[in-house]
């Protein structure tokens, strides 16, 4: 989840519809105390004035939502925030560098990898400019969505390639960012039992060495 933040304190960066019984909090990424999050509405605001900021700065927050049940359940989401001057002359990416979730070696062609987002006063054109010599990836020139083009060989990874966002009205205005893609070998996944609890019953007079149950596990 990516956002461009306003630079004035108390301006809303992000807002979520209030959900009774769900508490929200920033778990990490806010060591400077720059952001304040309402635990009930999810409204994320700046705590100080950044209007004099002259270069883009990037923040990555981990926000957790926890319910109020007897055994509380929680889930987390990464929130990427870019703060840039309004009159910045070239495209500004939503992240300093992109590190998408690892791909499985069995990922088929056309698998989603990451979406590149650049902020600019006019539409931008996205392209891959280097690091994709083996042709594993393609990017949509209009949406910035990166997908795989073929089956993946784990021995070729990690791969770091560079993407460019170019001003659609002036090709001399552009910016570049890196994308770091890793692939997980399926053998790195541990076996998984089909159930977290396996129960078996045996009569008291059961024979010695009689089978109780069959334990199986699957490799994901």
Secondary structure, 3 states (H helix, E strand, C coil): CEEECCCCCCCEEECCCCCCCEEEEEEECCCCCCEEECCCCCCEEECCCCCCCCCCEEEEEEEEEEECCCCCCEEEEEEEEEECCCCCCCCEECCCCECCCCEECCCCCCCEEEECCEECCCCEEEEEEECCCCCCEEECCCCCEEEECCCCCHHHCCEEEEEEEEECCCCCCEEEEEEEECEECHHHCCCEECCCCCCCCCCCCCCCCCCCCCCCEECC
